[in-house]
Amino acid sequence: MQVVNAGLREMRVSDLDAVMDIERRAYEFAWSRGNFVDSLAAGYVAQVLCDEQDAVQGYFVAMAGVEEMHLLNISVEPRLQRRGLGLQLLDGVLLSATLHGAALLWLEVRPSNQRALRLYERYGLHAVARRRAYYPAMVDGRAGREDAIVMSSPVETLRRSRGMD
């Protein structure tokens, strides 16, 4: 499958069918449509990465706070993963963090999500803490919980490493 991007744009309610399709295929414990609707209504930073036909290839949702940006959700169409789209989405998060005056970027990631961990480390984020029993998970065929690794980096450091200065 060829990847052709038109770029990032603001997520709209009309994008949610495509977003939910990706979300359900990408995550065992997916966000609900209501989570996305609530995020849009709350004014969170939410963008989609689209191809030239405006088909959604990936998305992110982030919450701006006082001098920080917290990445809440990010995903790439599973068939298009490992083609640099995650980096493009993270660049969009970083640009949004800059525009909101954030000094720090934060996120949580499952320790079992090794591909995401490697992507975030390659991007320049560092593990700074662990949240115990943060995520829902299946453990030995039963409902359980999985820890989260909290990652962060100064926005300015990320901007320099990505050549955005």
N, C-alpha and C positions, 0 to 999 in steps of 0.2 A: 504494500500500500504506500503510495507516494504521499509525502507530507508537503503541503503547500499552505503557507500561512498568510492570511491577510492581516492578522495581528489581534491585539487585545482590545476589548471594548467593555463597557459596563454591562453587567448581567441584567437581563430584563425578565419579568415574569414569563414572557413568551418563550424564554430559553429553558424553562424548568423541565419540560418533557425531555429534552436532550440531556440536560444536566443530570436528571434523575436516572436516565438510562445508563449513563457513565457511572454514576455513583453506585448503583446497585450491582453493576458488574465488577467494579473496582474494589469494593469493600464488603466484607462479610457482615459487618455491623454498620450499615449505611445510614447517613442522615436521612431524615424524613423530608418529604416535600415541605411540611410545615416548618422545619428548621431553616430551609432556604427562604421561604416566604417571610418568616420572622426576621431573618438577617437582612433581607432587602428592606423590610418595613422599618427596621431599626436604623437604617442608614449605614450599615457596615460596608466596607469596601468589598465589592463583589464584581469580578470580571470574568469574562470568557475569552478563550483563545479560539479564534475561528479561522477556517480556511477561506479561500477566495469566493466560495459560494455561501459564506456565512454559516457553515455547519460547525457546530461546537466540537472542538478537539480536546478541550480541557478547561479548567476553571479554578478559581480560588475565592475564598471568603476570608477576610481579615477584619479585625476590630481595632480601630485606632483608640488609643488611650492617651493619658498624659505622658508625652514624650516617649511613647512606645507603640509598636504595632504588634499585634498578636495574630499570627496566622492560625485560623481555625480549621480550615479545610482546603485541600488542594488535590486535584486529580487530573490525570491525563487519560484519554480514551485508551483502554487496555491494548487495543491493536496497534496503537501509535506510540506506546512506551518505548523507551531506550532510543529515542531519536532527537533528544535535545529539547523537547517541548516543556519538560519540567523546569529546565533552566530558564526558558523564556517566561514561564509563569512566575518563577521566583524573582526574575528581573522586574516583572510587573508589580509584585509585592514590594520589592525594594524601592521602586519608583514611587509607589503609593505611600510608603513609609516616609520617604523624603518629603513628598508634598504635604504630608500631615505633620511635619516637624518632629518625627520620631527619632529618638537617639538610639533606641534598642529595638531589635526584632526578636520575637519570641515564638516558639512553637512547641508542641508536644508530639511525640512519635512513639509508636509501639516498638519495643525492643525486637519483636519478631519481624518487623518490617525492615529487613536488612537493606533492600534496594533504596528505600526512602532515607534510611540513616546514611548510607554512602553518598547519596545525592546531596543531602544537607551538609555533610562534612566537606564534600568537594566544593560546595558553594561557599563555605567559610563559617558555618555555624558550629558551635561547640556545646557538648553536653555540660550542663551546669547543675542539674539536680535530677531527682527521680521522684515521681509521684506514685505512691503505692496504690495498687488496685484501682487505677484511673479508668481503664477502658473495659467495656464488656468483652468477654471472650468465652470460647468453648474450651473447657479443660477436662480431658478424659471423657469426652462426650456429654459433659454437663455444663450448665451455665456457670461461669466463673468470672474472674477479673484478671486483667493484665496491667502491669505497671506501665507508666509512661516515662520516657526520657525527655526531660525539658532541655531544649536547646536554645541558644541565644548568641547574638553577636551585635556589636555596635554597628549601626547603619553606616556610619562614615567608613569604617573598616571594610564593610562589604562593598560599598560604592567604589572605593579605591581598587579593591581586588577585581571588580567587574569592569573597570575602566570607565566608570560613570562620572568621574570628576571633570 
